[in-house]
Amino acid sequence: LEGSAAAIGLCVPMSKSDLTAATVAVTRAGARPDAAVRIIVARGPGGFGVNPYDCPAPQVYIVAYACGKPFMQAHRDGARALTSAVPMKPGMLATAKTCNYIPNALMKKEAVDAGVDFSVSFDENGCLGEGATENFAIVDAQSRFRIPPPHRILSGITVRRVAELAARDPARYGLSRVEAGPIERREVQSAREMLIFGTTVEVASVVELDGHPIGDGRPGPVATALWQLLRDDMRRNAEWRTIVFSG
């Protein structure tokens, strides 16, 4: 949140402690322990022009709303995806998370229209990008967990956290190592596994891309292991957790 705000010259008008307290209060008011929480920082009231200095002060909006099950709990056979026709965003627009979501909405629309679960972008050189609101990665034939470089994608918190945890002991999760770098389409097509990461998705397996199976066409063991790794971290990492509901 802070990094994306800084990238577009926007200040977060609350300290971390105040923002945490406000988020906890909103979540408690919603009275849903399984809620998703969305925090938005906007420039606030002002004119209808494009001059950001017409807005006197930034504002924070916090929303708590009902959260569905992670993807693999509702779709145990895995996800189907297609290659998106929507061009990838250029550098800064891709790496800063903003509400300029027209390309993202169009990617989701084409997936829904095609009757699949997700769409995924490839850049002009045919290298793997990202989904509408998700990160993608592969496990290749050498058991490497490979993530696209962060130059043209949003480096999501979920995939970054999973990669950080998995890199501490890759062999435990069926991996040889964790690395970031360009992933060509042919490498995606020949991958043992293709994985999706996101806040509400958590970790999911892609079993089919453009009508062709990934691996053996079934959810892979690495995706299952990394999903369990993430859920254990969310439940048991006292250093990172913030208590919202007690008792």
Salt bridges, closest charged atoms under 4 A:
GLU2 OE1 - LYS16 NZ 3.95
ASP113 OD2 - LYS109 NZ 2.72
GLU124 OE1 - ARG152 NH1 3.23
ASP140 OD2 - ARG144 NE 2.61
ASP140 OD2 - ARG146 NH1 3.54
GLU164 OE2 - ARG161 NH1 3.18
GLU164 OE2 - ARG168 NH2 3.26
GLU179 OE2 - ARG144 NH1 3.61
GLU179 OE2 - ARG146 NE 3.85
GLU179 OE1 - ARG177 NE 2.82
GLU184 OE1 - ARG186 NE 2.84
GLU187 OE2 - ARG146 NH1 3.01
GLU202 OE1 - ARG231 NH1 2.49
ASP210 OD2 - ARG185 NH1 3.77
ASP216 OD2 - ARG218 NH2 3.10
ASP233 OD2 - ARG161 NE 2.80
